[in-house]
Amino acid sequence: MSTDSSSPVLVWFRDDHRLADNPALAAAVATGSQVLCFAVLDETECLRPLGGASRWWLHGSLEALGDSLERTGSRLALFRGDTHTEIERIAQETGASEIFWNRRYGAAEIALDTAIKKRLTDRGLKARSFGGRLLHEPWEIINQAGRPFQVFTPYLRAVMPRPIAAPLPAPKRIPGGSWPSSLRDSLIPLEDLGLEPSSPDWAGGLRKAWRAGEPAARTRLMDFLREGLEGYAENRDRPSMSGTSRLSPHLRFGEISPRQVWHAVAAGVAEHPGLARDAEKFLSEIVWRDFSYQLLHFHPHLPVRSHSSRFDGFPWIDAPRTLKAWQQGRTGYPIVDAGMRQLWQTGWMHNRVRMITASFLVKHLLTDWREGESWFWDTLVDADPANNAFSWQWVAGSGPDSAPFHRIFNPVTQGEKFDPDGDYVRAFIPELAGVPSTYIHRPWDAPPDILQTAGIRLGETYPDPIVPHGLARERALQAFRSLRGPEAEEQS
């Protein structure tokens, strides 16, 4: 394909901060024209503002993308302002003939992109969008009735036999053009976007734990294939082990594509067939991510409203004190508190512990799931608009294909099962470091002499349980019965 090389083409980056397997970038380079690459930070009301941890990640992600583009002969121009205004201004001032971007799937994002595409097309500029975020577009995987799936297992069965297109190579050279003088004064240095915290600077733990960008994403994938894929099916539930890929923030910001991950895992299995079971389990998690986006696409209310209308009348308790105790990791249940402190310190939490902490907030404390979803949105570096909302509704029992509300995790037995030696708890709750493994998940049961030796004074150095498990469980079931009646099944 070729176009008028005297007119540049534009590539609009957003949540796709990579050169490899980037359909919009590849199509732009294929035109043979000069390619102007840019991103716009829009903090207006039309899209959900990023949380603090995601803003911190975005800074590093844009920095790495800019470095990668410079190595190809291009550069990344940064703008800030209303997206409609900025895109039209960029298109007009550059005299571009085409603009390329990769799709997003939230309702506000779709409306924004549709409006921009129409306005640019009306001005005679070609606007082309591509699917670069998922394995399959949300409307491609449908059931026999021609409708989108509502349950994950049949969705997974439909996806697994389908071929996954090979990833596109990164362009070795991008014919970068120069930005017109009328726009140069509008270019924003990355530091001036104010994405990193300053007063106070709370991101020290995040910097220690993570490195953003496409090169870091490739390294993390290779490390996982070499050291973490074997045994993944079992080790993924052990938060004290490096048993997960930790690719989620890289996928969230598009520093690596799911197709790249899929084919890298497939190549690993081809070389080591014994990894097939672990690979199948891992790839099902990549499919789960696609499923989350299909649900968000067809049910855009997921982040803000319970999918099941019967939860509209749920008797949630508005208790700021207990919500704050949960946020700060001071509930008195070690596995819950360790997870919440890991989240605050590193911007990430092990997936098994995410389920435990979410269940505790919704069912032990009867706090509206939206409070938890909002906290995770602000504190997770991988806060994903589809996965975050769907996962909270899954735990709450209010979403499509959700866990039943009456499945109430016992935080003590969950801790003893998945952190039997207490290594995870000790890593994030140093005040409990001296408690023997027998009592690490229930320190209130430890004899006084053991607590004294460990330097623990319950209620002072470490809190008493904020609510007894048995009482909380029965209260949650009573609340659930108020919606469904006494026939609701009870099980732990």
N, C-alpha and C positions, 0 to 999 in steps of 0.2 A: 504494500500500500504506500502511496506517496501523496503528499499534499504540497501546497505552495510553500517552498522552503524559505521564502522571504518573510512569511508570517510565522511567528513562533506558535508552539502548542503548549498548553498548560497542563501540569499534573498537580492535582489537589490532594495532598496527603492528609489522612485522618484515620487513626487506628490501623494503619498499615505501614508502619515505619521500617520498611525493609526494601532492599533492591531485588533480591531473589524472589521468584514466584510472586511477583507483583503485576497482575494483568494490566492495570491502568498504565503503569510505567512502561511495561513492555510494548503496549500498543502505541504509546506516544513516541517512543524511540523508533518504532518501525515506520513512522511517517517520514523519517528522514529530515524533519524540520528541526529547528532549534527548540529545545525543551526547557521551559521555565518551571521549576519545582517550588511549591510553596505550601504553607500551612497557615490557618487562621485560628487564633484563639478567640472564641466567642463566648463571653460569659453573660449573655443576655438570658432572658427568661424562657426562650423558645426550647432550649435543651437543658437537661438536668446538669447543673454544675458539677464538675468533678470534686470528689472528696480530697482532703488534704494529702493523704498518702498517694493517691493517683496523680495529683498535681506534681508531687515530688518525683514520681516515676516519669511523668511526661517530660520533665526537664531533661533528665538523663537520656530519655529515648530520642527526643528531638536533637540533642547534642550529638548522639551517636549517628543518627541519620544524616545530619549535616556533614559530619566527618566522612561518612561513606560516599555521599554525593560528591564531595570535593575531590575524592580520590578518582572519580570517574570524569572529572572535568566540569562538573556542574556545581550547584550550590543550592541550599535551602533558604528561601526567603520567608520571613516570618512577619505576619500581620496580626493586628488585634482590632476587634470591633464587630459590629453586626455583620453576620455572614452574608446576608443578601447584598448589603451595601458594598462590602469589601470585594466580593466575587465580581459583581458588575463593574466596579471601578478597575479591578485588575484586568478584566477582559477588555474593557474599553481602552485603557491606557497602553496596554501591550499590543493591541491590534491582533490578538491571537485569532487563529482560524478554528481551533478546536480546544476543548478542555476534557480531561480524562479524570475519572475518580473511581474508587472501589466502593461498593454499596455498604450501607448500614441498614439496620432492620427495626429500630424503634419507631413508633408512630410519629413522633415529632421530627425525627431524622428523615423519615420517608417523605413527610409533608414538605420539609425544608428542601430536600433534594429535588423533589418533583417541581416545586415552584421555581427553583433556580434554573432547572433544565428548561422549563417552558420560557422563562424570561430571556435566557440566553439564546435559545432557538429562535424566538421571535426577532432577535436582533441579528440573526443570520449566522450565529456561531454554532458549530456542532458540539453537542455535549454527549459524551459517551460514558456509561457506567458499567462496571464489571463486578462479577462475583469473586472476591478474593479473600473473604473472611472465613468461609466455611468449606466443608467438604462438598456439600450440596446446598443449593439455594432452598429456602424454606418451602417453596411451592413445588419442588421437584419430587419429594418423597411423599406419596399419597397412598391411602389404603385402597382396597378393591372397590369401595364405593366412590372413589374419586375425591375423598376428603383428606385433610391433614390428620395425622395420627394424634391421639390423645394419651396413649399409653406407650411407655418407652420400649418394653420388650418387643412388641411387634414392629415398632419403628427400627429397632436394632436389627431384627431379622431381615427387614426389607433392605437395610443399608449394606450389611456385611457382604453379600455376594456381588454388589455393584462395583465396577471398576472405578478406581480413583485416578484421575488424570495426573500425569507426571508433572512435577513442579517445573516452572519456567526458570531458565538460568538468569542470573543477574547480568545486566548489561555491563560489558567491560568498559565501554565509553559512552557517555551521554553528551550529545552536542549542546552544551549549555549556552544560552544566549545571555545578553545583558539586559538588565531591567531598565526601563526608561527613566529619565531623570525625574519625571513627574511622580514616580512611585518611590524613588530611592529614599526620600525624606520620610516616607511612611514605614520603611522597614524597621522592625523592632529587634534589637539585640536580644538574644535568648535570656540573658540575665535580667533584662528589663521587663520580661513577662511576669516576674514575681511569682514563679511557680514553686520555688523552694522556700521553706519557712525560715524566718530570720529572728523574730522577737516573740517568743523564744524559738531557738533552733532545736526542734524536737526530733530531728531526723537522723541523729547519730547512729541509732540502732539499725535504721534502714540502710544507711551507707555501709555499715559493717556487714550486713547480710546479703546485699544485692549489688549487681552491676547491670544497668539497663543497656539495651541496644541489640542490634542484629548479631554482631560477633559474639556477645555474651550468650545470646539465645542458642546459637549453634554450639558453643562450648558446653552449655548445660545439657543440650540434647545428647551430644556425644558422650558426656560423662555418665548420663543416665543409662544409655545403651550399654556402656562398658561396665558400669558398677551397680546399677539399680534395677535393670529390667529383670534379671534373674531373681526369682523369688518375689516378684512384685505382687502376685495374687495374694500372698499371705502378708508380706511385710508392709503393704500399703496401709494397713490398719494399726501399725505400731508407731505412735508419734515420736518415740525416742530414737527411731532408726531413720536413716536416709533412704526410705523405701518408696518415696514418690519422686516424680520428675521435677517438680517445682518449675514447670514451664508455664504455669497459668498466667503470671503477669506478662511474660513475653508473648503469649497468644493474645492476651487482652489488648495489647498495644500493637499487635501485628508485626512484631519483630521476627517472628517465624510463623509460617502458615501451617494449618493442620495437614495440608497435603505433604509438606516437607516432613513433618513428623511421621505421618502414615507410611511414606515410602522408606524413610530411614529405619523404622521398626520392621517393615517387611523385609528389607535387605538384611537386617540382623537375624531374623528368623531363617531366612534362606541359608545363611552361613552357619547358624546354630539352631537346628530344628527343635532341640530340646526346650527352646524358649517359647514355643508356640502357645502354650497355655497362659503364660504370663503376658505375652504380647496381646493375646485376644482380650484379656481383662483390661489391659491398659488402653487398647484401641477403643474398647467400649466406652471408656471415659471421654475420649475425643468425640465419639458419636453422641454421648450425653450432652456435650456442649452444643452440637448442632441441633439436637432435640430441644434444648432450652431456647434456642433462637427461633425454631419453628413455632414454639408456643408463644414467644413474645411477639412474633410477627402477626400471628392470627388472634392473639389475645393481648393487645397492647396495654390493658389495664393491670397486668400482673404486678408491676412494682407498687401500685397504689391502692388496689382493691382486691379483696379476697375473691378468688375465682368461683368458689362455691358460695352461693347467695345465702345458704343457711348460716354462714359465719358472720353475716351482717349483724346479727343480734347476739353475738357471743359476749358474755359478761367479762370483758377484759377489766383488769384492775389498773388504775392510773396511780402508780406509786413511785414518784421520783427517787425516793431514798433507795429502794431495792434495785431500781434500774441503774442508779449510779454505782451501787455495790457490784452489780454484774459487770458494768463497763470497766471498773477498776480492778477486777479480779479479787474481790473481797467478799465472796459469798459463803466462805467456810467449807466449800467442797473443793478439794485440791485439784482434781482434774479439770473442773470448770475454771478455777482461778488461774491455773497454769496456761490454759488456752487463751484466756482473755489478756493475760500479761504477755504471752508470746505475740499476740496480735498487736498490742500497743508498742512493744519493743521493736518488732521486725516488720510490721505491716503485712503479716501473713499468719495463717493458722493452719495446722494440719487438718485435713478434711474430716477424719473421724472425729476430731475434737470440735470442729465446726458443728457437726450434728449434735454432739453432746451439749455444747454451750447454748445452741439455739433451742434445743428441746427444754433445757433448764429454764431459759427466759420465758418461753411461751407457756410451758406446762407447770413447772414448779412455781413460777412467779405470776402466771396468768397475765403477762405483759403482751400487749398487741405486737404481733410479729413485725409490723411496720417499724416499730422502734428499733428492733434488732437489725432489720434490713438497712435502715438509715445509718446505724452505727457502723456496720460492716462497710457500707458504701463510703463512709468517711475515712475509715482506718485501714482498709485493705489496699495493698498495691495492685491486686488483681481484681478490684471491684468491677464486675462485669454486669452490664445492664440486664442481660438475660439470665445468666446463671445465678446471680445474687438473688434476684426476685423469685425465680422459680424454686431455688433451693430453700428459701425461707418459707414459701408456701408449701413446699413438700413436707418440711418438718412440722409445720403448723397443722397439716391435714386439710388445709383449705384450698389447695391448688389442684390442677389436673394431675392425675396419676400420683397422688401424694401418699405418704405414709399415713396410716390411720391415726387420728388424734389420740386414741386410747393406747397407742404404743408409747409409753412414757419411760424414757431411759432412767435407770437408777444410776446416778453419777458415781456411786461407790463401786458397784459391780462393773460398770463400764471401765472405770479406772483400773480395777484389779485385773480385768480381762485383757485390756490393751496396753497397760503400762504396769505389768506385774511387779517389776523391781523398783518402780517409782522414779526411774531415771528422768523421765520427762518432767514430772512434778518438781524434782529437785533442781532441774535446769532453770526453771522459771520462778520457783518459790524458794529462794535460798533459806528463808527462815525455817523451812521444814527439812533442811538437808540432813539433820541428825536423827530424824525419826526413822525407825526400822521399817523395812518394806511391809511387814505385817500390818502396820498401822498407818502407812503413809497416805492411804486414801480415806481413812477414817480416824484421824488423830484423836477425836473425842473418846474413842474406845481404848486408847492407850492408858496403861496404869500410870499413876502420878509420878512414880520414880523414873519411868521412861521419858515422860514429858519433861521432867526436871533436867534429866541428863541431856536431852536434846535442846534445852533452852527455850521450851515452848510454854507460854502461859496463855491458854485458850481465852479468847475474848480480849487479849491485850497484844501479844506478839503475832497471833494469828486468830482470825475471827471464829467465833462459834458459827455453826450452820445457820444461815439466814432464815431457813424454814426447814422443819423436819421432813424427810423424804416421804414417809408414810402419810402424814397429814397433807402434804402438797399433792401427792398422787390422788388421794381421795377427793380433795377439793377440785382438782382438774377434771376428774371423772364426773363429779356432780355438775360442773359447768357444762361438760359435753352432753350429759343427759338432758340438760335444760334445752338443748337443741334437737336432740334425736329421740328422747324418751328413754325409759328404763331398760329397753332391750339392747342398748349399746353394749357391745362385747367389751369385757375387761381383761386386759393382759398386760404384762410388763414387757 
